[in-house]
Amino acid sequence: MGDHVERRQEEDVGGGAGVRRMPASWTGPIVLAGVAIVLLGSLLLVTFGLFSLVSPTSNPYLDLFGYLVIPGLIIVGLLVAAVGVALRRWRIRRLDPTARLHRLPRVDLNDPRQRRSAVYLGGFVALMVPVVLVSSYHGYQFTDSVSFCTQPCHRVMAPEATTYPFSAHARVRCAECHIGSGASWFIKAKVSGVRQVVAVLRDTYPRPIPPAIQHLRPAAETCEQCHWPRKFYGAQLRERVHFAEDEANSRRDIQMLVKTGGGDEMTGRVEGIHMHMLLSGSMEYVATDASLQTIPWVKWTRPNGEERVYRADGEPATAPPPVGERRHLDCMDCHNRPAHKFPPPAVAVDLYLARGRLDVSLPYIKREAVRTLVAEYPDLTTARREIAAHFTDFYRRRYPAVWAAKGRHIEVAIERVQEIYGYTVFPGMRVDWRTYPDNIGHLYAPGCFRCHDGRHRDRFGDPIRRECTLCHDFLSPVRHEAGRLLIRKGAFVHPFELTGIHATVMCHRCHTGALLEPTCGGCHAAESGLYAATAPALRGYRVAASPMAGAVGCEGCHDLARDHPASEAVVGEACATCHDETYRASLATWRARLAAARDRAEQALARGHRARTEMEGGAASERLAAWHRRSETALRLLDRAGPLHNPEAAMAVCEEIAGGIETPSPGPR
């Protein structure tokens, strides 16, 4: 009834010249609350603006609040007021369907009260419009800034934010590569950003963050705004410095000409690496994995329209392309880590030694630095502590004279190695130098060998070329008879001779970025670890070394002079030299038994995963999760090493995993 009376209230307008019925829908607690929120947001916005004027430096967290939160608060207030008006009108209509509701209030500036209100409102609008416009503009600029992309996200973008200042693109804003110019990609990025913000707030984001290459704009719309493909030509001199893992940290310098080449005959021959960036014609490929590392199909369309298809999946060139993502080759397919490189430990330590940031005279500094960097630590604090403890113990115990004479140099080395760990490994995000393969080159990741592996062949059987001189000319100093030093171009000479299958194996198969011991066990750590039952993944399992360990070396079963991997037939042939023919047949029996045991172990893992999802946390769930992680690690070792390197140990591991773990029944859901 009160609402009805209030709605019927009348007041004089213009000194009694007429009567105006005030719409009751403009009053009410919800409307007033919305107006109060708008006024509060406006006050905060003005305060933030004044504070920004006197602040000597910008703070990304304060900017986040000022440019995004406060304008959002004002918008919320306006929405609350609008909802209050709508609810008020609905309530009045429900009480009296015949009520006269004006859509807008009647304005009469001859009324002193209305005139004063209009002046106040106009002044407020005149003050707030430029403030809101400036704030909105700065908010747009802030969301495109590097500080917005990195600092507020803290842990999520810590790997990218840490490596970005060390990159060649440290003065290029994140948005210039990840978004580019134009409204359509800006809107797309911001809509996607809302989903990402929700994932961060709910702590449901993946660890590690998947690579962004599949979601980036074509390089022609971003990279090529600065890098002009038409101007790529010639060769570039590159010098690489490597230090051995011996006591003297022996130095080896490698100089080479990288045939950058180009794709425009106006500036040079169409040759070299950048020949892939054809200005006429095109190159396409199909990748079957999310990180674009497995490429079974490549098509090269020449300028004359001729098409050449290369396949590595065994299918004929005329067959339909395999299922996967089909892409036109552009800059980002090779330059996929232009601003966020995570150098392998061996590379980072070589760089520090070459620049004098690590004392090369410290015995085994290269080996021990890499050894500490590849170890696993739960967090950065533990890593720093363990690195310091390792170096302190190593030099005090093994080289007391060096510790006494160069204690300060060792302390500096500890700080430098801790520094390397800080920008190459991020335990919280499960990121290290192996997480995001760098496709430039082929030494520590497949890179060029994704296509140039000798297995991609066209319909004539011709492969995509893979010889070193296709892209490199190595420079070897030669001393002339007259005493002059000359440079000779040629192929790469490996530090030690590679024969058989090792002469054709791709570089990244041995060069992992960790310690590289030039022995069978040094490269094939998984195989040797299973053979001797010393692999860390086998700890806790009731296993023993192979009965042949210590008596028969790798060469006893593997003929290193062969130019192909050791198949079951080849190994059986080697076994038959000492054992009878029945021993050769036992290999197939072992393989069948191990495959069955592996299947039973996999089924146990699946049961454990289902049981864990039905639990509501607690100690039992954590115990099951730990068992699951341990079992998965052991099975990965068996898959990588090949169970025939120690059939008894592999069978024991599979049977123990197949036995499962005793867990209580899941509680009610």
KACOR-V219318 format. One record per pair of residues at least 12 apart in sequence whose C-alpha atoms are under 10 Angstrom apart, sorted by the first residue. I is the first residue (numbers start at 1). J is the second residue. D is the distance in whole Angstrom. If there is no record, write none. Layout:
i: [I I]
j: [J J]
d: [D D]
//
This chain:
i: [1 1 3 3 3 3 3 3 4 4 4 4 4 4 5 6 6 6 7 7 7 7 7 7 7 7 7 8 8 8 8 8 8 9 9 9 9 10 10 12 13 13 13 13 13 13 14 14 14 14 14 14 14 15 15 15 20 20 20 20 21 21 21 21 21 22 22 22 22 22 23 23 23 23 23 23 23 23 24 24 24 24 24 24 24 25 25 25 25 25 25 25 25 25 25 25 25 25 25 26 26 26 26 26 26 26 26 26 27 27 27 27 27 28 28 28 28 28 29 29 29 29 30 30 30 30 30 30 30 30 31 31 31 31 31 31 31 31 31 31 31 31 32 32 32 32 32 33 33 33 33 33 34 34 34 34 34 34 34 34 34 34 34 35 35 35 35 35 35 35 36 36 36 36 37 37 37 37 37 37 37 37 38 38 38 38 38 38 38 38 38 38 38 38 39 39 39 39 40 40 40 40 41 41 41 41 41 41 41 41 41 42 42 42 42 42 42 42 42 42 43 43 44 44 44 44 44 45 45 45 45 45 45 45 45 45 45 45 45 46 46 46 46 46 46 47 48 48 48 48 48 48 48 49 49 49 49 49 52 58 59 59 60 60 60 60 60 60 60 60 60 61 61 61 61 63 63 63 63 63 63 64 64 64 64 64 64 65 66 66 66 67 67 67 67 67 67 67 67 67 67 67 68 68 68 68 68 68 68 69 70 71 71 71 71 74 89 89 89 143 143 144 144 144 144 144 144 144 145 145 145 145 145 146 146 146 146 146 146 146 146 147 147 147 148 149 149 149 149 150 150 150 153 153 155 155 155 155 156 156 156 156 156 156 156 156 156 157 157 157 158 158 158 158 158 159 159 159 159 159 159 159 159 159 159 159 159 159 159 159 159 160 160 160 160 160 161 161 161 162 162 162 162 162 162 162 163 163 163 163 163 163 163 163 164 164 164 164 164 165 165 166 166 166 166 167 167 167 167 167 168 168 168 169 169 169 170 170 170 172 174 175 175 176 176 176 176 177 177 177 177 177 177 177 177 177 178 178 178 178 178 178 179 179 179 179 179 180 180 180 180 180 180 180 180 181 181 185 185 189 189 206 206 207 207 207 207 207 208 208 208 208 208 208 208 208 208 209 209 209 209 209 210 210 210 210 211 211 211 211 211 211 211 211 212 212 212 213 213 213 213 213 213 213 214 214 214 214 214 214 214 216 217 218 218 218 218 218 219 219 219 219 219 220 220 220 222 223 223 223 224 227 229 229 229 229 229 229 229 229 229 230 230 230 230 230 230 230 230 230 230 230 231 231 231 231 231 231 231 232 232 232 232 232 232 232 232 232 232 232 232 233 233 233 233 233 233 233 233 233 233 233 233 233 233 233 233 234 234 234 234 234 234 234 234 234 234 234 234 234 235 235 235 235 235 235 235 235 235 235 235 235 236 236 236 236 236 236 236 237 237 237 237 237 237 237 237 237 237 238 238 238 238 238 238 238 239 239 239 239 239 239 240 240 240 240 240 240 240 240 240 241 241 241 241 241 241 241 241 242 242 242 242 242 242 242 242 242 243 243 243 243 243 243 243 243 243 243 243 244 244 244 244 244 244 244 244 244 245 245 245 245 245 245 245 245 245 245 245 245 246 246 246 246 246 246 247 247 247 247 247 247 247 247 248 248 248 248 248 248 248 249 249 249 249 249 249 249 249 249 249 250 250 250 250 251 251 251 251 252 253 254 254 254 254 254 255 255 255 255 255 255 255 256 256 256 256 256 256 256 256 256 256 257 257 257 257 257 257 257 258 258 258 258 258 258 258 258 259 259 259 259 259 259 259 259 259 259 260 260 260 260 260 260 261 261 261 261 261 262 262 262 262 262 262 263 263 263 263 263 263 264 264 264 264 265 271 271 272 272 272 273 273 273 273 274 276 276 276 276 277 277 277 278 278 278 278 278 278 279 280 280 280 280 280 281 281 281 281 281 281 281 281 282 282 282 282 282 282 282 282 282 282 283 283 283 283 283 283 283 283 283 283 283 283 284 284 284 284 284 284 284 284 284 284 284 285 285 285 285 285 285 285 285 285 285 285 285 285 285 285 286 286 286 286 286 286 286 286 286 286 287 287 287 287 287 287 287 288 288 288 288 288 289 289 290 290 291 291 291 292 292 292 292 292 292 292 293 293 293 293 293 293 293 293 293 293 294 294 294 294 295 295 295 295 295 295 295 295 295 295 295 296 296 296 296 296 296 296 296 296 296 296 296 296 296 297 297 297 297 297 297 297 297 297 297 297 297 297 297 297 297 297 298 298 298 298 298 298 298 298 298 298 298 298 298 298 299 299 299 299 299 300 308 308 308 308 309 309 309 309 309 310 310 310 310 310 310 310 310 310 310 310 311 311 311 311 311 311 311 311 311 312 312 312 312 312 312 312 312 313 313 313 314 314 314 315 315 316 316 316 316 317 317 317 317 317 318 318 332 333 333 333 333 334 334 334 334 334 334 335 335 335 335 335 336 336 336 336 336 336 337 337 337 337 337 338 338 340 340 341 341 341 341 341 341 342 342 342 342 342 342 342 342 342 342 342 343 343 343 343 343 343 343 343 343 343 344 344 344 344 344 344 344 344 344 344 344 344 344 344 345 345 345 345 345 345 345 345 345 345 345 345 345 345 345 345 345 345 346 346 346 346 346 346 346 346 346 346 346 346 346 347 347 347 347 348 348 348 348 348 348 348 349 349 349 349 349 349 349 349 349 350 350 352 352 352 352 352 353 353 357 357 357 357 357 358 358 358 358 358 358 358 358 359 359 359 359 359 361 361 361 362 362 362 362 362 362 362 362 363 363 363 363 364 364 365 365 365 365 366 367 367 367 368 368 368 368 368 368 369 369 369 369 369 369 369 369 369 369 369 370 370 370 370 370 370 371 371 371 371 372 372 372 372 372 372 372 372 372 373 373 373 373 373 373 373 373 373 374 374 374 374 374 374 374 375 375 376 376 377 377 377 378 378 378 378 379 379 379 379 380 380 380 380 380 380 380 381 383 383 383 383 383 384 384 384 384 384 384 384 385 385 386 387 387 387 387 387 388 388 388 388 388 388 388 389 390 391 391 391 391 391 392 392 392 392 395 395 433 433 433 434 434 441 441 442 442 442 442 442 443 443 443 443 443 443 443 443 444 444 444 444 444 444 444 444 444 445 445 445 445 445 445 445 446 446 446 446 447 448 449 449 449 449 449 451 451 451 451 452 452 452 452 453 453 453 453 453 453 454 454 454 466 467 468 468 468 469 469 469 469 472 472 472 472 473 473 473 473 473 474 474 474 474 474 474 474 475 475 475 475 475 475 476 476 476 476 476 476 477 495 496 498 498 499 499 499 499 500 500 500 500 500 500 500 501 501 501 501 501 501 501 501 502 502 502 502 502 502 503 503 504 504 505 505 509 509 510 510 510 511 520 520 520 521 524 524 525 525 526 526 526 526 526 526 526 526 527 527 527 527 527 527 527 527 527 527 527 528 528 528 528 528 528 529 529 529 529 529 530 530 530 530 530 530 530 530 530 530 530 530 530 530 530 530 531 531 531 531 531 531 531 531 531 531 531 531 531 531 531 531 531 532 532 532 532 532 532 532 532 532 532 533 533 533 533 533 533 533 535 535 536 536 536 537 537 537 537 537 537 537 537 537 538 538 538 538 538 538 538 538 538 538 539 539 540 540 541 541 541 541 541 541 542 542 542 542 543 543 543 543 543 543 543 544 544 544 544 544 545 545 545 545 546 546 546 546 546 546 547 547 548 548 549 549 554 555 556 556 556 556 557 557 557 557 557 557 557 558 558 558 558 558 559 559 568 568 568 568 568 569 569 569 569 570 571 571 572 572 572 572 572 575 587 587 590 590 590 590 590 591 591 591 591 593 593 594 594 594 594 594 594 594 594 594 595 595 595 596 596 597 597 597 597 597 597 597 597 597 598 598 598 598 598 598 598 598 598 598 598 599 599 600 600 600 600 600 601 601 601 601 601 601 601 601 601 601 601 602 602 602 602 602 602 603 603 603 604 604 604 604 604 604 604 604 604 604 605 605 605 605 605 605 605 605 605 606 607 608 608 608 608 608 608 608 608 608 609 609 609 611 611 611 611 611 612 612 612 612 612 613 614 614 614 614 614 615 615 615 615 615 615 616 616 616 616 617 617 620 620 620 620 620 621 621 621 623 623 623 624 624 624 624 627 627 627 628 628 628 630 631 631 631 631 631 631 632 634 634 634 634 635 635 635 635 637 638 638 638 638]
j: [95 96 24 88 91 92 95 96 24 92 93 95 96 99 24 22 23 24 21 22 23 24 25 92 99 100 101 21 22 23 24 99 100 21 22 23 24 22 23 111 108 110 111 112 113 114 108 109 110 111 112 113 114 110 111 112 105 106 107 108 100 101 102 105 106 101 102 104 105 106 89 100 101 102 103 104 105 106 85 88 89 92 101 102 105 84 85 86 87 88 89 90 91 92 101 102 103 104 105 81 82 84 85 86 88 89 104 105 81 84 85 88 89 81 84 85 87 88 81 84 85 88 80 81 82 83 84 85 87 88 77 78 79 80 81 82 83 84 85 86 87 88 77 80 81 84 85 77 78 80 81 84 74 75 76 77 78 79 80 81 82 83 84 74 77 78 79 80 81 82 74 77 78 81 73 74 75 76 77 78 80 81 70 71 72 73 74 75 76 77 78 79 80 81 73 74 77 124 70 73 74 77 69 70 71 72 73 74 75 76 77 70 71 73 74 124 127 128 131 132 70 128 66 70 71 73 74 65 66 67 69 70 71 73 74 128 131 132 135 66 127 128 131 132 135 66 62 63 65 66 67 70 135 66 67 131 134 135 66 147 147 151 142 145 146 147 148 149 150 151 152 147 148 151 152 138 139 142 143 147 148 139 142 143 147 148 152 139 135 138 139 132 134 135 136 137 138 139 140 141 142 143 135 136 138 139 140 142 143 139 135 132 135 136 139 132 101 102 103 175 190 173 174 175 176 178 179 186 172 173 174 175 176 161 164 170 171 172 173 174 175 161 173 174 174 161 173 174 175 162 164 174 197 200 200 426 428 429 200 203 205 206 207 208 209 428 429 208 209 429 423 426 428 429 431 208 209 340 341 342 422 423 424 425 426 427 428 429 430 431 432 339 340 341 342 423 339 340 423 340 341 342 422 423 424 426 339 340 341 342 343 422 423 424 338 339 340 341 423 339 340 339 340 341 423 337 338 339 340 341 338 339 340 338 339 340 338 339 340 339 339 189 222 221 222 223 225 216 217 218 219 221 222 223 338 339 212 213 215 216 217 222 215 216 217 221 222 216 217 218 219 221 222 223 225 221 222 216 217 215 216 429 430 427 428 429 430 431 426 427 428 429 430 431 432 435 436 429 430 431 435 436 290 291 435 436 290 291 292 336 337 435 436 437 290 291 336 290 291 292 332 333 336 337 290 291 292 325 327 332 333 332 332 328 329 330 331 332 329 330 331 332 333 330 331 332 331 330 331 332 331 331 262 263 264 274 275 277 278 279 331 262 263 264 265 266 267 268 274 277 278 279 261 262 263 264 266 267 268 260 261 262 263 264 267 268 270 273 274 275 277 259 260 261 262 263 264 265 267 268 269 270 271 272 273 274 275 257 258 259 260 261 262 267 268 269 270 271 272 274 256 257 258 259 260 261 262 272 273 471 472 473 256 257 258 259 260 261 472 255 256 257 258 259 260 472 473 474 475 254 255 256 257 258 472 474 253 254 255 256 257 475 252 253 254 255 256 347 350 351 354 253 254 255 347 350 351 353 354 254 346 347 349 350 351 353 354 366 346 347 349 350 351 353 354 360 365 366 367 346 350 364 365 366 367 515 516 517 346 363 364 365 366 367 368 369 370 515 516 517 363 364 365 366 367 517 360 361 362 363 364 365 366 367 360 361 362 363 364 365 366 350 353 360 361 362 363 364 365 366 367 360 361 364 366 350 353 354 360 495 476 474 475 476 492 493 473 474 475 476 477 489 492 471 472 473 474 475 476 489 490 491 492 469 471 472 473 474 475 489 272 273 469 470 471 472 473 474 271 272 273 274 275 469 470 471 472 473 272 273 274 275 471 472 273 274 275 276 471 274 275 276 277 278 279 275 276 277 278 279 280 277 278 279 280 279 470 471 470 471 472 448 470 471 472 331 300 329 330 331 329 330 331 300 301 302 303 329 330 303 301 302 303 304 305 300 301 302 303 304 305 306 307 299 300 301 302 303 305 307 328 329 330 298 299 300 301 302 307 308 309 327 328 329 330 297 298 299 300 301 309 326 327 328 329 330 297 298 299 300 309 310 311 321 324 325 326 327 328 329 451 298 299 321 322 323 324 325 326 327 328 322 323 324 325 326 327 450 322 323 324 325 326 324 325 324 325 336 436 437 324 325 327 333 437 439 450 333 437 439 445 446 447 448 449 450 451 324 446 450 451 311 312 313 322 324 325 326 449 450 451 456 310 311 312 313 314 315 321 322 323 324 450 451 455 456 309 310 311 312 313 315 317 320 321 322 323 324 326 451 456 457 458 310 311 312 317 321 326 327 328 329 451 456 457 458 464 311 317 321 328 458 329 457 458 459 460 321 456 457 458 459 451 455 456 457 458 459 460 461 462 463 464 451 455 456 457 458 459 461 463 464 451 453 454 455 456 457 458 463 455 456 457 455 456 457 457 459 457 458 459 461 457 458 459 460 461 458 459 439 438 439 440 447 438 439 440 441 447 448 438 439 440 441 447 436 437 438 439 440 447 436 437 438 439 440 438 440 436 438 423 424 433 436 437 438 423 424 425 431 432 433 434 435 436 437 438 420 423 424 425 432 433 434 438 444 513 370 373 374 420 424 425 432 433 434 444 511 512 513 514 366 369 370 371 372 373 374 417 420 421 424 425 432 433 512 513 514 515 366 367 369 370 371 373 374 511 512 513 514 515 516 370 444 513 514 369 370 417 420 421 424 513 365 366 367 369 370 373 416 417 420 366 370 366 413 416 417 420 365 366 409 412 413 416 417 409 410 412 413 414 415 416 417 406 409 410 412 413 402 406 409 395 399 402 403 406 409 410 413 395 398 399 402 394 395 391 395 410 413 515 514 515 516 387 390 391 394 417 515 387 390 391 413 414 416 417 418 420 421 515 417 421 513 514 515 516 387 390 514 515 384 386 387 388 390 391 417 418 421 387 417 418 420 421 422 424 425 514 421 425 432 433 513 514 515 387 514 425 427 425 426 427 426 427 428 430 425 426 427 428 418 421 422 425 426 427 428 418 418 421 422 425 427 414 415 417 418 419 421 422 414 418 418 414 415 417 418 421 410 411 413 414 415 417 418 414 414 410 411 413 414 417 407 410 411 414 407 410 512 513 514 512 513 471 508 506 507 508 509 511 506 507 508 509 510 511 512 513 506 507 508 509 510 511 512 513 514 506 507 508 509 511 512 513 506 507 508 509 508 466 464 466 506 507 508 463 464 465 466 464 465 466 467 465 466 467 504 505 506 466 467 504 506 491 490 491 492 489 490 491 492 489 490 491 492 488 489 490 491 492 487 488 489 490 491 492 493 487 488 489 490 491 492 488 489 490 491 492 493 489 518 518 560 561 560 561 562 563 559 560 561 562 563 564 565 559 560 561 562 563 564 565 566 560 561 562 563 564 565 561 563 563 564 563 564 523 524 522 523 524 523 553 554 555 554 640 641 640 641 636 637 638 639 640 641 642 645 554 637 638 639 640 641 642 643 644 645 646 549 553 554 641 645 646 545 637 641 645 646 543 544 545 546 637 638 640 641 642 643 644 645 646 647 649 650 544 545 546 547 548 549 550 554 641 642 643 644 645 646 647 649 650 544 545 546 547 548 549 550 645 646 649 545 546 549 645 646 649 650 634 637 633 634 637 630 631 632 633 634 635 636 637 638 630 631 633 634 635 637 638 649 650 653 630 634 630 653 634 649 652 653 656 657 649 652 653 656 646 648 649 650 651 652 653 646 648 649 650 652 645 646 648 649 644 645 646 647 648 649 646 648 645 646 645 646 645 574 571 574 575 577 570 571 572 573 574 575 577 570 571 573 574 575 571 574 584 587 588 591 644 584 585 587 588 584 584 587 584 585 586 587 588 587 644 647 643 644 647 648 651 642 643 644 647 647 651 643 644 647 648 650 651 652 654 655 643 651 654 651 654 650 651 652 653 654 655 656 657 658 635 638 639 643 650 651 653 654 655 657 658 654 658 654 655 657 658 659 631 632 635 653 654 655 656 657 658 659 660 631 632 635 654 657 658 657 658 660 628 631 654 655 656 657 658 659 660 661 627 628 629 631 632 657 658 660 661 628 660 621 624 625 627 628 660 661 662 663 624 625 628 624 663 664 665 666 624 625 628 663 666 666 665 666 667 668 669 664 665 666 667 668 669 666 667 668 669 666 667 662 663 664 665 666 663 664 666 661 662 663 660 661 662 663 657 660 661 657 660 661 657 653 654 656 657 658 660 657 650 653 654 657 650 653 654 657 650 650 651 653 654]
d: [8 10 8 10 9 7 8 10 9 7 10 7 8 9 10 9 9 7 8 7 7 5 8 8 8 9 9 7 8 9 9 9 9 7 7 9 9 7 10 9 8 9 6 9 9 9 8 9 6 5 8 9 10 9 8 9 9 7 10 10 9 9 9 9 9 9 8 10 7 8 9 8 6 6 8 8 7 9 9 8 8 8 8 9 10 8 5 8 8 5 5 9 9 8 8 9 9 10 10 9 10 8 6 9 8 9 9 9 10 8 8 8 10 10 7 8 9 7 9 8 10 10 7 6 9 8 5 8 9 9 9 9 10 7 4 7 8 5 6 9 9 9 10 9 7 8 10 8 10 7 7 9 9 10 8 4 6 7 5 4 8 9 8 9 6 7 10 8 6 10 10 7 10 9 7 7 9 8 5 8 9 9 10 9 10 7 5 8 8 5 7 10 9 9 10 8 8 10 9 9 8 9 9 6 7 9 6 5 9 10 8 8 8 9 7 10 10 7 9 9 10 10 8 7 9 10 10 10 7 9 10 6 8 10 9 9 8 8 8 10 10 9 7 9 10 9 9 9 9 6 9 9 10 8 10 8 10 8 9 10 9 10 9 10 10 6 6 10 9 7 7 9 8 8 6 9 8 7 10 10 9 8 8 9 10 8 8 10 8 10 8 10 10 6 7 9 7 4 8 9 7 9 9 8 10 6 9 9 9 10 9 8 8 8 9 10 8 10 10 9 9 8 7 6 8 10 9 9 10 6 7 7 10 9 10 10 10 9 6 6 8 9 9 9 10 8 9 7 9 9 10 9 9 8 10 9 8 7 8 10 8 9 8 9 8 9 7 10 8 9 9 8 9 8 10 10 10 8 9 9 9 7 8 8 7 10 10 8 10 7 9 8 6 8 9 9 10 8 10 8 10 10 8 6 9 10 7 5 6 7 10 10 6 8 9 5 5 8 10 8 9 8 8 9 10 9 7 5 7 7 7 7 10 7 6 9 10 7 10 9 9 9 10 10 7 9 10 8 8 10 9 9 6 7 10 10 8 9 8 6 7 8 10 7 7 10 8 9 8 10 10 7 6 9 10 8 8 10 8 10 10 8 10 10 8 5 6 8 9 10 9 5 5 6 9 8 9 8 9 9 10 10 8 8 9 9 8 7 10 9 10 9 7 10 10 9 9 9 8 9 7 8 7 9 8 8 9 9 9 10 10 9 10 9 10 7 8 8 10 6 6 6 9 8 8 10 10 10 8 8 9 10 7 7 8 8 10 7 9 8 9 7 7 6 9 8 8 10 10 9 9 8 10 7 9 8 9 7 9 7 6 5 7 8 8 8 10 10 7 9 9 8 6 4 4 8 8 9 7 6 8 8 8 8 9 8 9 10 9 7 6 5 7 9 7 8 10 9 8 10 10 6 5 4 5 6 10 8 10 9 9 9 8 5 5 7 7 9 10 7 6 5 6 9 10 10 9 10 10 8 6 5 6 7 10 10 7 6 4 6 9 10 8 6 5 6 8 10 9 9 10 5 6 9 9 7 8 9 7 8 9 8 9 6 8 9 8 10 9 9 9 6 9 8 9 9 10 7 9 10 9 9 10 7 8 10 9 10 10 10 6 8 6 5 8 10 9 8 8 8 8 6 9 8 7 10 10 9 8 5 4 8 9 8 8 7 8 6 7 9 9 10 9 7 8 8 7 6 7 6 8 9 10 10 10 9 9 9 9 9 10 8 8 8 9 10 9 6 5 8 9 10 10 10 6 5 4 5 9 8 9 10 9 10 8 6 5 6 7 9 8 8 9 9 6 5 7 9 8 5 6 9 10 9 8 5 6 8 5 5 6 8 8 9 6 5 6 10 9 5 5 8 7 8 10 5 7 6 5 6 8 9 8 7 9 10 9 9 7 6 9 10 9 6 10 9 9 8 8 9 8 7 8 10 10 9 9 10 10 9 9 8 5 9 10 8 5 5 4 8 7 9 9 8 6 5 7 8 10 10 7 8 10 7 6 5 6 9 10 10 10 9 6 6 9 8 6 5 7 8 9 7 6 4 6 9 6 4 6 9 9 9 10 9 9 8 6 6 7 7 9 7 9 7 7 8 6 5 4 6 9 9 8 5 5 7 8 10 8 7 5 6 9 7 8 9 9 10 8 8 10 8 10 8 10 10 9 10 8 9 9 7 8 10 10 6 10 10 9 6 9 9 8 9 10 9 10 10 10 6 7 9 8 6 5 6 9 10 9 8 10 10 8 8 9 7 7 6 5 7 8 10 9 10 7 7 10 10 9 9 8 9 10 5 6 9 10 9 10 10 10 10 8 8 9 9 10 9 9 10 9 9 10 10 7 8 10 10 9 8 6 7 9 9 5 5 4 8 10 9 9 7 7 9 8 5 5 7 9 10 9 10 9 9 9 5 4 7 9 9 9 8 10 9 9 9 10 10 9 8 7 10 8 6 5 9 10 9 8 9 10 7 9 9 8 5 6 8 7 8 8 6 6 10 10 9 8 6 6 8 10 8 8 6 8 8 9 10 9 10 9 9 8 8 9 7 7 5 8 9 7 5 8 9 8 9 9 9 9 6 10 9 6 9 9 9 8 9 9 9 10 7 10 8 5 8 8 10 8 5 7 10 8 6 9 9 6 7 9 8 8 8 10 10 8 9 6 6 9 8 9 9 6 9 9 10 9 9 5 6 7 9 9 10 7 9 10 9 9 7 9 9 9 9 7 9 7 7 10 9 8 8 8 10 10 10 8 9 9 9 8 10 8 8 7 10 8 9 8 6 9 10 7 9 10 7 8 9 7 10 10 10 9 10 8 9 8 8 8 9 9 10 8 8 10 10 9 10 9 8 9 9 7 9 10 8 8 9 10 9 8 9 8 9 9 9 6 9 10 10 10 9 10 9 6 6 10 10 10 8 7 10 8 6 9 7 9 8 9 9 8 8 8 8 6 10 9 8 8 9 9 9 10 9 7 9 9 10 9 8 10 10 7 9 6 8 10 10 8 6 7 9 8 7 9 8 7 9 10 8 8 9 10 10 9 9 9 6 9 8 9 10 9 10 7 9 8 7 9 10 8 9 6 8 9 8 9 9 8 9 9 7 10 9 8 9 9 9 8 10 8 10 8 9 10 10 8 7 6 10 10 8 5 5 9 9 6 8 9 10 7 5 8 8 6 5 6 10 10 8 5 8 9 8 9 8 8 6 8 9 9 10 8 8 9 9 10 7 9 9 6 6 5 9 8 6 10 10 9 8 6 9 10 10 9 10 7 7 10 8 6 8 10 9 8 9 9 6 6 6 8 10 8 6 5 6 6 9 6 6 5 7 8 9 5 6 7 9 9 9 9 10 9 10 10 7 6 8 8 8 6 4 5 4 7 9 9 7 7 6 4 5 7 9 8 9 9 8 9 10 10 8 8 9 10 10 8 10 9 6 8 8 9 7 9 9 10 8 10 8 10 6 8 9 7 5 9 10 10 9 9 10 8 4 7 9 9 7 9 9 10 9 8 8 10 9 9 8 9 10 10 9 8 8 8 8 10 7 9 8 9 7 6 9 8 8 9 6 6 9 9 7 10 10 9 10 9 9 5 5 9 9 10 7 4 6 9 9 6 8 9 8 10 5 7 9 10 8 7 10 9 8 9 9 10 7 9 9 6 5 9 9 7 9 9 9 9 6 10 9 10 9 10 8 9 9 9 10 9 9 8 6 8 10 8 7 8 9 10 8 5 8 9 7 8 9 8 6 10 10 10 7 9 7 10 8 5 8 7 8 9 9 10 9 10 9 10 10 9 7 8 10 8 6 8 9 5 7 10 8 7 10 8 10 9 8 9 7 8 10 10 8 10 9 10 10 8 9 5 8 9 7 9 10 8 10 9 8 7 9 9 10 8 7 8 9 8 7 9 7 9 7 6 10 8 10 9 9 10 10 9 9 7 9 9 6 6 10 9 8 8 9 9 10 9 8 9 6 8 9 8 9 9 7 8 8 5 9 9 10 8 9 5 7 8 5 4 8 8 9 9 9 9 8 8 9 7 10 9 10 10 10 10 7 5 7 6 9 9 7 10 8 8 8 8 8 10 9 9 10 7 8 9 7 7 8 10 9 8 8 8 9 8 9 8 7 7 7 10 9 8 9 9 6 8 9 7 9 8 5 6 9 8 8 7 9 8 10 10 9 6 7 10 9 8 9 9 9 10 9 10 7 9 7 9 9 7 9 9 9 10 9 9 9 6 10 10 9 9 8 9 9 9 8 8 9 10 7 10 9 9]
//
